[in-house]
Amino acid sequence: MKHVRRFTPSLFLSLVHVCLAQANYAPYFFDNGARSTNGNMALLSLSEDTPVGTHVYTLNGTDPEGDPVTYGLTYEAGSRRYFSVDKNLGNVTLIEELDREKEDEIEVIVSISDGLSTVSEKVRILVMDANDESPEFINTPYIVQVPENTPSGSSIFKIEAVDKDTGSGGSITYFLQNIHANKFTIDRHSGVLRIKTGVTLDYEKSRTHFVVVVAKDGGGKLRGDNKVFSATTTVTVNVEDVQDTPPMFIGTPYYGYVYEDTLPGSEVLTVVALDGDRGKPNSIHYCIVNGDEGSFEISNTTGAISVIKSPNQLKKEVYELKVQASEVSKEGDISVNAFAMVTIRVVDLNNHPPTFYGENGPQNRFELTMYEHPPEGEILRGLKITVNDSDQGANAKFNLRLVGPGGIFRVVPQTVLNEAQVTIIVENSAAIDYEKFKVLTFKLLAIEVNTPEKFSSTADVVIRLLDTNDNVPKFSSDYYIARIPENSPGGSNVVAVTATDPDSGLWGEVKYSIYGTGADLFLIHPSTGIIYTQPWAVLDAEVNSKYNFYVKAEDTDGKYSLAEVFITVLDVNDHSPEFNENIQEKTMIIGSPVKIEAIDQDAEEPNNIVDYSIMQADPANVFDIDQSTGEIKLKSYIRSLDIIHNITKNKDCIWSLVVQAKDRGSPSFSTTAVLKIDITEETLHKGPMAAFLMQTKDNPMKALGVLAGVMGIMVLITIMISTAMFWRNKRSNKIMPVRRIIKKRQTPQTRTVRMEWLKFKRPSNAAEKFVVEDDAKSLQNENSNNNVHVAPVPPTAPLPPPPPALAPRADAPGWRVPTVSGSLTPKYVNKQLKKRGHGSAHNALVSELKMKFEKRNAAFNEPHI
């Protein structure tokens, strides 16, 4: 604004308005050219694939006075709004999707305003093409009619497709799918469909072809990527038939029959021919060329062949007719021909089925009685069968066969012409078994071979079998296993054996017997097979627990079989435990146990397992006993003689115990014994010799005997070594150096020899060689009179049971000195005790010997050395 002098207020205001009106210039857009992104939008071009919401342009202008401007966009009435503008910033945004194929130019009125003046301009925005359209086939569907005689390479149709895009995206090329399997090709640019060179169409082979055509555009940009679109369509090519194929006979070869009762003029058969060109077929004309000899005629239109003479006037059995079929065009011209041969047979009428005859005429049942197992190849001469068919020629030919159990008999002959004598021959003798079949029944079937009627007839053949003694008695098991308690009385049942003989009558009766070294104590019932003990038999498991013998089943003809019987005698608790002696004295060193032992003569556990207990002791609570081993020891709190003296006033420390040995059988037996125990303390003398002296303090002669034996062995060894050295030196004629002799001489190990001499080996029980374990699972009957059928291979002959359980237990030492006797009422001398080795308890013997020496020295007031 220009400053003016103020004359009057009204004049001043008028001057201001005049100045302002003269200085207000209209705003205007910048014109930055077609490639600019801001200005007045003149010559703006956008691709049709521009996404909606894209900032596409910025309106930009100015006001000469520098006043702020605003922008606007308007459209003509009825036009679609594609853009919006930020009036202050001029940013133009696409708000509607573009489609060049629908609208390739958009007219927009842009405006700029400074608040007082507004300037508007109409601009055209060009919409550029993008490859967003696929090719489209026009004038579909495509159905083409092509004559089958169209030459190869000929054009048969033109396919046309359009693409609305421009440029490469609108160009189209054509090609076919499955080009190698197609009989057609297509020009890739023009879309002309042709028959492949060297290929012809054939209506008779394929009447329709389906050709898949693909139209593909040249590709172009779409949203930044190069896209190629295509479309497919199917062209149906219908092949039109033309007259180029001769007629064809169907249903060949042709056979007809004239029977003995056929009337003259009767139709024999009809031949049928069709025009090979089935699309537009011509009618067919039939005629007989030759071979009829005036006996047959044919219908020219239907092809029906008839006999014109009586069958008895026909001179031949077989006629071969040559028939011609010709096409007749619509104009009445006869063109191409086809030929077929027709065979007509003059045959006898098949009106008689095969018939079976016996000695007295027609018969349909034949019976025979014979023994079982006849020789193979034998003819059943008792059957006299004849078969006959009274027809002639092929009508009298038939087959014979037996219907029934296969492979037993065969019939001869198998094929018959008119008549034959029927022979039945044995083929499988083993199958003719009276025990399997008492009666064998077959059907003898005769059936015609070459006739349409297949007449047949049957006759029943019944063969009754007679029995022979052809079976051996057979046991239900190869061996029987049984158990019986040892206390069973004489005559007790043990086991029942069973054998069967399938023969009939007396041949099927079975008689039982037994034999063998183990059968002395047993008998068998000859008819029932029950095995029982002899009336006088006494079974004792401790003597013999296993018996083995054979049982024999025999029929009246002497045919027999054997089975093996294994009998186990079950142990019964019938022995009481027995101590070694009635009363036993033991010396106990404080801290070391003493041991008692009792033997139970029963054969098996638990009857021979012994448990020990202290029945009576005075005072009580001084001794403990191991229930299983019989070891007796002092209570844990007694560690010296002083404690014992505090318990009792008996200064000599010799106490008597009543001990019991009780077995584990049911019912249980027990034995008691009195044991005297002398308690002493361990002395300072230790070692094997002291232990040995203590062990033999009650038996000085035993100690002397042992010492004398040891010395004798040492002398004997010395003599043997000296003799060996002497003979060696004598043979070599050399005097061996003294040092060498001394080196070779070995000092005998006195302790080892003594210990080996003291060991007593338990003699082996002969029965131990035959010890076997009973299979508890195989023994099902606890009453001991069962038989057990065990499968595959029978065991070897049963062996005696293990010897009575007198062998030392696993926790016992290999040998021991008997420590306790005292059976109150010994029943017998226990021989098993002698068999057991006598162990040595060195510490206990030394202690006992020491105590004896102390007593003697005390008696004579002499110190003990």
Sequence and secondary structure as in RCSB ss.txt:
>XXXX:A:sequence
MKHVRRFTPSLFLSLVHVCLAQANYAPYFFDNGARSTNGNMALLSLSEDTPVGTHVYTLNGTDPEGDPVTYGLTY
EAGSRRYFSVDKNLGNVTLIEELDREKEDEIEVIVSISDGLSTVSEKVRILVMDANDESPEFINTPYIVQVPENT
PSGSSIFKIEAVDKDTGSGGSITYFLQNIHANKFTIDRHSGVLRIKTGVTLDYEKSRTHFVVVVAKDGGGKLRGD
NKVFSATTTVTVNVEDVQDTPPMFIGTPYYGYVYEDTLPGSEVLTVVALDGDRGKPNSIHYCIVNGDEGSFEISN
TTGAISVIKSPNQLKKEVYELKVQASEVSKEGDISVNAFAMVTIRVVDLNNHPPTFYGENGPQNRFELTMYEHPP
EGEILRGLKITVNDSDQGANAKFNLRLVGPGGIFRVVPQTVLNEAQVTIIVENSAAIDYEKFKVLTFKLLAIEVN
TPEKFSSTADVVIRLLDTNDNVPKFSSDYYIARIPENSPGGSNVVAVTATDPDSGLWGEVKYSIYGTGADLFLIH
PSTGIIYTQPWAVLDAEVNSKYNFYVKAEDTDGKYSLAEVFITVLDVNDHSPEFNENIQEKTMIIGSPVKIEAID
QDAEEPNNIVDYSIMQADPANVFDIDQSTGEIKLKSYIRSLDIIHNITKNKDCIWSLVVQAKDRGSPSFSTTAVL
KIDITEETLHKGPMAAFLMQTKDNPMKALGVLAGVMGIMVLITIMISTAMFWRNKRSNKIMPVRRIIKKRQTPQT
RTVRMEWLKFKRPSNAAEKFVVEDDAKSLQNENSNNNVHVAPVPPTAPLPPPPPALAPRADAPGWRVPTVSGSLT
PKYVNKQLKKRGHGSAHNALVSELKMKFEKRNAAFNEPHI
>XXXX:A:secstr
      S HHHHHHHHHHHHHHH    EE    TT SEES TT EEETT  TT EEEEE EE TT    EEEEE 
 TT    EEE TTT EEEE S   TTT SEEEEEEEEE SS EEEEEEEEEEE  S    EE S SEEEEEETT 
 TT EEEE  EE SS GGGG EEEEESSTTT SEEE TTT EEEE TT    TTT SEEEEEEEEEE  EEETTE
EE  EEEEEEEEEEE  S S  EEES SEEEEEETT  TT EEEE EEE S  SS  EEEEEEEES TTSEEE T
TT EEEE S GGG   SEEEEEEEEEEE TTS EEEEEEEEEEEEEE       EEEETTEE SEEEEEEESS  
TT B TT  EEEE  S GGGGEEEEEEESSTTSEEEE SEEESEEEEEEEE  TTT  TTT SEEEEEEEEEESS
 SS  EEEEEEEEEEE       EESSSEEEEEEETT  TT EEEE  EE  S GGGG  EEEEESGGGTTEEE 
TTT EEEE TT    TTT  EEEEEEEEE TTS EEEEEEEEEEE       EESSSEEEEEEETTS EE  EE 
  SSTTTT EEEEEEEESSSSSEEE TTT EEEE TT  SHHHHHHH S TT EEEEEEEEEE SSS  EEEEEE
EEEEE   S  SHHHHHHHHTTT HHHHHHHHHHHHHHHHHHHHHHHHHHHHHHHHHT    HHHHHHH     H
HHHHHHHH       GGGGG     GGG   TTS       SS   S       S S  TTS S         SS
  S  HHHHHS     HHHHHHHHHHHHHHHHHHTT    
